[in-house]
Amino acid sequence: MGALIAGVITLLIGIAGITRWGVAVINFLKGSVPLMLVFGGLLAVIAGITSIKDAAEAKKLEKEAEEETAKEKEQEEKK
């Protein structure tokens, strides 16, 4: 219940601030959007690089596991 009351009060203060300083809020948003796009793009590039590295590592581990099972089969056939 306290969170609801705090949320309503915060919402009212925010609306009052936007109406009083509307031009400043719009200017702030205009300036912050390009920065958000740059940081979002940077995060996407980092996530993509990480995904590629993880896929390469998984492929490497899969190949090693296949080689190990092949060696085990060879040893069983020799017995």
SEPA-894965 format. One record per residue (C-alpha): x, y, z. Coordinates in steps of 0.1 Angstrom, whole numbers, plus 5000, padded with zeros to 4 digits. Example, Ala and Ser with C-alpha at 12.3 -4.5 7.8 and 13.67 -1.06 7.14 Angstrom:
// SEPA-894965
<<5123; 4955; 5078>>
<<5137; 4989; 5071>>
// end
This chain:
// SEPA-894965
<<5000; 5000; 5000>>
<<5029; 5023; 5008>>
<<5044; 5017; 4974>>
<<5011; 5026; 4957>>
<<5009; 5059; 4976>>
<<5046; 5067; 4969>>
<<5040; 5059; 4932>>
<<5010; 5082; 4929>>
<<5029; 5111; 4947>>
<<5059; 5106; 4925>>
<<5037; 5105; 4894>>
<<5020; 5138; 4904>>
<<5053; 5155; 4910>>
<<5067; 5142; 4877>>
<<5036; 5155; 4858>>
<<5039; 5189; 4876>>
<<5076; 5191; 4867>>
<<5069; 5183; 4830>>
<<5042; 5209; 4828>>
<<5063; 5236; 4845>>
<<5096; 5228; 4827>>
<<5082; 5213; 4795>>
<<5107; 5229; 4771>>
<<5137; 5219; 4793>>
<<5124; 5183; 4795>>
<<5120; 5182; 4757>>
<<5155; 5196; 4752>>
<<5169; 5170; 4776>>
<<5152; 5142; 4758>>
<<5164; 5154; 4724>>
<<5200; 5154; 4738>>
<<5197; 5121; 4755>>
<<5182; 5100; 4727>>
<<5214; 5100; 4706>>
<<5234; 5089; 4736>>
<<5210; 5061; 4744>>
<<5212; 5050; 4708>>
<<5250; 5049; 4709>>
<<5251; 5030; 4742>>
<<5224; 5006; 4730>>
<<5243; 5000; 4698>>
<<5275; 4994; 4718>>
<<5257; 4969; 4740>>
<<5243; 4951; 4710>>
<<5278; 4948; 4694>>
<<5292; 4935; 4726>>
<<5264; 4909; 4729>>
<<5269; 4899; 4693>>
<<5306; 4894; 4698>>
<<5300; 4874; 4729>>
<<5275; 4852; 4711>>
<<5299; 4845; 4683>>
<<5327; 4836; 4708>>
<<5303; 4813; 4728>>
<<5292; 4795; 4696>>
<<5328; 4790; 4686>>
<<5336; 4776; 4720>>
<<5306; 4753; 4720>>
<<5316; 4740; 4685>>
<<5352; 4734; 4698>>
<<5339; 4715; 4728>>
<<5316; 4694; 4707>>
<<5344; 4685; 4684>>
<<5366; 4675; 4713>>
<<5338; 4654; 4727>>
<<5333; 4636; 4694>>
<<5370; 4629; 4691>>
<<5371; 4615; 4726>>
<<5341; 4592; 4719>>
<<5358; 4581; 4687>>
<<5390; 4572; 4707>>
<<5369; 4553; 4733>>
<<5352; 4533; 4705>>
<<5386; 4525; 4690>>
<<5399; 4512; 4724>>
<<5368; 4491; 4729>>
<<5372; 4476; 4694>>
<<5408; 4467; 4702>>
<<5398; 4447; 4733>>
// end
